[in-house]
Amino acid sequence: MFQAVVDFLEKFGPLGLFIHAFLDAVIFPIPAFFLQVSLSLLNPSTALWLATVGYVACLLGTPVGYYLGKVMGKSVLYKFLKKEWIDAATEKFQKNGEAAILIGSFTPIPFKVFTILSGCLNFPIWRLIGYAAIGRGLKFYIVGLLFYFYGQSAEGMVKDVSLYIFIGAVPIVVVYLIIRKKRNKKKALAQQQAQPSAQEPMKQAEGTTIQIDS
């Protein structure tokens, strides 16, 4: 059924990819990656334009998936997607939502799992969109660049593109999170040290007595 929808959308070229990528971020179970590859194979010279169309549509669909999760909860995911995908995404989100979105943008787990979970778990929407912009941009444009430079011969390369991005991006994400965690700890420690020094003048003021000459 879903494959028939993809085949139908393929007839509309970039417009079909736009619709598919938008739905990919909302609820459609087949990633837009497959339609992007099919259309890029037909005309590799348009691969970067197709990447842009898919990327923009995905970002526009991200807040829609977010609010769907906020309103309907996680139960909507179980109607369309595999339970193991949802459970794996939930586990990643509970450990670190930011890393889950970045890494989930280019794993086999459909991206709508993360957009809907973000809404369910009240993850800040602007952070979701920001991290989605990074992760999805990598995936769409790496596929587009491969087809643009290597033409139809890139078909074999893009099969492992998610793995290559995953291997390259995970260390970057880990380093970023470590730096961010240390920076937050320093900021919290500085705030704790500033609070007692700010309270001391108040205590001294409370301890002074006003003498009135008779």
N, C-alpha and C positions, 0 to 999 in steps of 0.2 A: 504493500500500500504506500508506504513512505517513499520507496524507491520510484514508484510511479509518479509521485509528486515532483521528485528531483528531475526525472526525465522530462516532465512537462515544463518545469522552470528552465531547463537547459535550452529550450526552443526560443526563449526570450533574451538570451545572451546576458549582457551586463545587468539588465533589469531583473532577470531571473535570479542572478547571483545576489543582487541587492535584497530581494525579498527573502531568499534563502538565508543569507547572513543575518538579516534582521531577526528572522524566526529562530535561527540557531542560538541567539542570545536569550530567547524568550522560552521556547518550549520544544521546537522541532528536534527530534532525536538524531538525525543524520547531520554531522558537521558540514559547514559550508566549504570546508577544505576540499571535499570531493568534487563539488561543482566547479570550484575555482580551477582545479587541475584539469577537468574535462574541457572547460572553455579555453584555458591557456594552451592546451594541446591543439585545439582547432586553429588558433591564431596567436602564436607566441609573441608577435609584435605588440599585442594589446595586453600582455601579461601584467604590466605595471598599472595600467588603467583598471584592470579587473581587481588587482590587489587593493587599489584605493577605494573602489566601489564596495568591495566586501568589508573593508576596514571601517569605513564610515557607517555602513549599515549596521555592523556589529555594535559600534559605540552607541548608535541611536537605539538599538534594541536592549542594551544593557540596563538602563533605568526601568524599562517596561518589565523585564524579568525580575528586577529588584522589587518593584511594587506588587508584582504578582505573588512573590513569596511573602511579602509583608501582609497581604490581604488573605491569601489562601493557605499559607503555611507549607510545610514540607510535603504534605500528603499529595499535592499535585504532581510532584516528581515521580512518586511511585506508580502513577498511572501510565507514564510514558517511558520511563528509563529503568535500566537494570538496578536492582537493589544494591549490588556490590559497588557500582559507581557512586551511588548516593552515600552509602556508608563510608566509603573511602574518602570522599570529599568532605563529609561531616567531620571525620576524624582529623583531617588536615586543618580544617577550619577551627576546630576547638583548640588545636595546638598553637596555631598562628594564622589568623585570617589573612594577613597581608601576604605572607609567603604562599598560602594556599591559592590565592587569586593569581599571583604572578606565575607560579609553577603550573597551576591548572589551566592557564591560558594556552599552553602548548603540550598538554598531556592528552592521552586518548580519552580521558573523562570529558564528556561534552561540557562546553563552557556554561550552558544555561544552568547546570547544577550549581555553579558558583554564584551566578547572578541571583538565582532564587534563594539559595542558602543565605546570601548576604542580607536579603530582605527578612528572612525568617529570624535570623540572629541579630538583627538591628545593627549590622555593620554600617559605618558611615558611607552614604552613597557616593560622595565626592571622592573618597578614597578608592571605592570600587571602580569608578569610571577612570580614575588616574592610573591604577594598576592594570586595568583592562586595556587601556590605551598603549601601555608599554608591551605587555605580553602578546596581545592580539596583533599589534603592529609588527612585532618580530615575525610572527608566523605568516601573516598575509604577505608581507613584503619579501621575505626570504624565498617563498614559493614563487612570487612574481619575478624576482631578480633571476632566479635560476632559469625560468622559462624564457625570460627576455634575452639572456646572454647565451644560453645553450640550446634554445629551441625545443623541439620535440624530444630530443635526447635527454632532456632534464626529467622525463617521466620516471625513470629509474631512481634518480637522486631524491625526488621529493617524497618517496615512500618512507624514507628514514629521517625526514626533516624534523619531525617532532622529537626524535631521539637525539639528534645533533643539537637542537636548541636546548633541550632538557639538560644534556651533559654540559653545555657551555654556560647555561644560565644559572643552574643550581649553585655553583660556587659563588657567583656574583651576588645572588640573593642572600646566601648565608653570610657572606662578608658584610653586606649592607645591613642585615639584621643585627649582627654582632656590634657593628659601629653604632647603630641607632640605639641599641640597648645600653651600651656604655655611656652614650651621650645623655640619655634619659636619666641614668643613675646619677651622673654628675650634676645634672640640673636639679634633681630631687634633693641631693645632698646639699647643694648650695642654698636651696630654699629652706631646708631645715636649719642650717646654720644662721641664716638671715633672720629667722623668726625669733630666737631668743634675744639677739642683739636689738631687735626692734621693740621687744617687750620690756627690756631693762629700764629705759628712760621712763616708761609708764609706771613701773613699780616704784622707781625713785620718787616720781611725782606724787604717787599715792602715799608714800611714807613721810613726806614733808608736812610740817604743821605751820600754819600761818599764825604769827604772833601779832596781837593788836596792842599798841601802846595805850596805857590807861591815862 
